Amino acid sequence: METATVKTQISLPKKQYDQLKSRANELNSSLSKIVERALDEYFEPEESSQLFTENDPIWQIVGAVESDITDGSVNHDHYIYGTPKRQNVNC
């Protein structure tokens, strides 16, 4: 079943139009398809754009290391590179 479409008209700055036309040519696509894809990404729910999903392999290493360091988030450069610790930081 085909999705209903609505024909519309928009005005773009010449530079954006040229970039859009160029991208459409690169992808052997139409201007409207490129705009549709961009709008799909724009309106995509925020949950799907999360940096890490629950199936991401990064979660396999969470908890793999233990430490007594309680200020690692603010003094990470000290622990990694040996720079002086930041003073007066409430952790």
NORHU-V611450 format. One record per pair of residues at least 6 apart in sequence whose ideal C-beta (glycine too) atoms are under 8 Angstrom apart, sorted by the first residue. I is the first residue (numbers start at 0). J is the second residue. D is the distance in Angstrom with one decimal. If there is no record, write none. Layout:
i:j:d
I:J:D
I:J:D
//
This chain:
i:j:d
11:19:7.1
19:30:5.8
19:33:5.9
19:34:7.2
20:30:6.6
22:28:8.0
22:33:5.6
23:29:6.0
23:30:5.2
23:32:7.4
23:33:5.0
26:33:7.0
51:57:5.6
51:58:7.3
68:78:6.5
69:90:5.4
70:84:7.7
70:88:6.3
70:90:4.4
71:78:6.2
72:90:7.8
73:85:5.7
73:88:4.8
73:90:6.7
74:84:5.0
74:85:5.7
74:88:7.2
76:82:4.5
77:83:6.7
77:84:4.7
77:85:7.6
//
